[in-house]
């Protein structure tokens, strides 16, 4: 599989988050305990996509989500 195909597959299987879910972290509450790793807070790129550096889980902001900064 090419890198472009891998990126497309990851985006399709991404965990969708809304503004109320921010700040986002991984592992998320829906993940099973056995797949746990140290908690990391995610930074979303300008396209609203983030990827966990530990497990590779992709996260995506739902369309129209407004990110507020403190």
C-alpha positions in Angstrom: 0.0 0.0 0.0 1.4 3.4 -0.9 1.7 6.2 1.6 -1.2 8.1 0.1 -3.4 5.0 0.4 -2.3 4.5 4.0 -3.2 8.2 4.8 -6.6 7.8 3.2 -7.3 4.6 5.1 -6.3 6.2 8.4 -8.5 9.3 7.7 -11.4 7.0 6.9 -11.0 5.1 10.2 -10.3 8.3 12.3 -12.0 8.9 15.6 -14.2 12.0 15.1 -14.2 14.6 17.8 -16.4 17.6 18.5 -15.4 20.8 20.3 -16.7 19.5 23.6 -14.1 16.7 23.4 -11.2 19.1 23.4 -8.5 19.1 24.6 -8.1 15.7 23.0 -5.9 13.0 24.3 -4.9 9.4 23.5 -5.6 6.9 24.7 -9.3 8.0 24.6 -11.9 6.8 27.1 -13.3 4.3 24.6 -10.1 2.4 24.2 -9.7 -0.9 26.0 -7.3 -1.0 29.0 -5.0 -3.5 27.5 -4.1 -1.1 24.7 -3.2 1.6 27.1 0.0 3.8 26.7 1.0 7.1 28.4 -1.5 9.8 27.9 -0.6 12.4 25.3 -2.5 15.5 24.3 -3.0 15.9 20.6 -2.3 18.9 18.4 -4.5 19.1 15.4 -3.1 20.4 12.1 -4.8 23.1 10.0 -7.0 20.3 8.4 -8.3 19.2 11.8 -6.4 16.0 11.8 -4.1 14.6 14.6 -2.3 11.2 15.0 -1.1 9.6 18.2 2.7 9.2 18.3 2.4 6.0 20.4 -0.4 3.9 18.8 -1.0 5.7 15.5 -4.7 6.3 16.1 -6.0 9.0 13.8 -8.3 11.7 15.2 -10.3 14.1 13.1 -12.4 17.1 14.1 -16.0 17.0 12.9 -16.8 19.5 10.1 -17.7 22.9 11.5 -15.9 22.3 14.8 -14.6 25.6 16.2 -11.4 25.3 18.2 -11.1 27.9 21.0 -7.7 28.9 22.3 -7.2 29.9 25.9 
